[in-house]
């Protein structure tokens, strides 16, 4: 069965219990990440490295490798999350942030 990152029946590349992770194609490695920002940074660094390796190569047979941000195991984009009625995870997203619980500020009631 072919890998389908988006659409009605996307392929789960990672793990349901990992909120944020980065999957590396070709090597089929998954890096568990604590936040969306961390996942985006890791994917950006990996993709830049893969691009540089490709530019430096003289072989026409180099594998193509990508780093893809995953949300609960599925390929993540803001558009995909919104299209499926899910919170995209972006802190500044107005439509999504209105339904999120208020952050715990560590304040306790001493009364």
C-alpha positions as CSV (number, residue, x, y, z in Angstrom):
1,X,0.0,0.0,0.0
2,X,1.4,3.4,-0.9
3,X,2.2,6.0,1.7
4,X,-0.4,8.8,1.8
5,X,0.5,11.7,4.0
6,X,-2.8,13.6,3.5
7,X,-6.3,13.0,2.5
8,X,-9.2,10.9,3.7
9,X,-7.0,7.9,4.8
10,X,-3.5,9.2,5.6
11,X,-0.8,6.7,6.6
12,X,0.1,6.9,10.3
13,X,3.9,7.1,10.2
14,X,4.5,7.5,13.9
15,X,2.8,6.7,17.2
16,X,-0.6,7.7,18.4
17,X,0.7,8.5,22.0
18,X,3.4,10.9,20.8
19,X,1.8,14.3,20.4
20,X,4.7,15.8,18.4
21,X,7.4,13.9,16.6
22,X,9.6,14.1,13.5
23,X,9.7,11.2,11.0
24,X,12.7,10.8,8.7
25,X,11.9,9.1,5.4
26,X,14.4,6.6,4.1
27,X,15.9,5.9,7.5
28,X,12.4,5.5,9.0
29,X,13.5,7.1,12.3
30,X,11.1,8.9,14.6
31,X,12.2,11.6,17.1
32,X,9.9,12.3,19.9
33,X,9.5,16.0,20.5
34,X,8.0,17.9,23.4
35,X,6.4,20.8,21.5
36,X,5.3,21.8,18.0
37,X,8.1,24.4,17.9
38,X,10.7,21.8,18.8
39,X,9.4,19.5,16.1
40,X,9.4,22.3,13.5
41,X,13.0,23.3,14.5
42,X,14.2,19.7,14.3
43,X,12.6,19.1,10.9
44,X,14.0,22.3,9.6
45,X,17.5,21.5,10.7
46,X,17.3,18.0,9.2
47,X,15.8,19.1,5.9
48,X,18.5,21.8,5.6
49,X,21.2,19.2,6.3
50,X,19.7,16.8,3.7
51,X,19.6,19.6,1.1
52,X,23.3,20.4,1.7
53,X,24.2,16.7,1.4
54,X,22.3,16.5,-1.9
55,X,24.0,19.7,-3.2
56,X,27.4,18.4,-2.3
57,X,26.9,15.0,-3.9
58,X,28.2,14.1,-7.3
59,X,26.0,10.9,-7.6
60,X,22.8,10.9,-9.4
61,X,21.6,8.0,-7.3
62,X,21.4,9.6,-3.9
63,X,18.3,8.8,-1.9
64,X,15.9,11.6,-1.3
65,X,15.2,12.0,2.4
66,X,12.8,14.3,4.2
67,X,11.9,15.2,7.8
68,X,8.2,15.4,8.4
69,X,6.5,16.8,11.5
70,X,4.0,14.4,12.9
71,X,1.0,15.0,15.2
72,X,-0.1,11.8,17.0
73,X,1.7,9.9,14.2
74,X,0.2,11.7,11.2
75,X,1.8,14.2,8.9
76,X,1.1,17.7,10.3
77,X,0.3,21.0,8.6
78,X,-1.9,23.8,9.9
79,X,-4.2,23.3,6.9
80,X,-4.6,19.6,7.5
81,X,-5.5,20.1,11.1
82,X,-8.0,22.8,10.4
83,X,-9.6,20.8,7.5
84,X,-10.1,17.9,9.9
85,X,-11.6,20.1,12.6
86,X,-8.6,19.7,15.0
87,X,-6.6,22.2,17.0
88,X,-3.5,22.9,14.9
89,X,-1.3,23.4,18.0
90,X,0.0,26.8,16.9
91,X,0.0,29.0,20.0
92,X,-1.0,32.2,18.1
93,X,-3.8,30.6,16.1
94,X,-6.9,32.5,17.0
95,X,-9.6,30.0,15.9
96,X,-7.8,27.2,17.8
97,X,-6.7,29.0,20.9
98,X,-10.2,30.1,21.9
99,X,-11.1,26.4,22.7
100,X,-7.9,25.6,24.6
101,X,-7.9,25.4,28.4
102,X,-6.1,28.3,30.2
103,X,-2.5,27.5,30.9
104,X,-1.7,26.5,34.5
105,X,0.4,29.3,36.0
106,X,1.2,27.4,39.2
107,X,-0.9,29.7,41.3
108,X,-2.6,28.0,44.2
109,X,-5.5,29.2,46.3
110,X,-4.3,29.7,49.8
111,X,-7.7,30.5,51.4
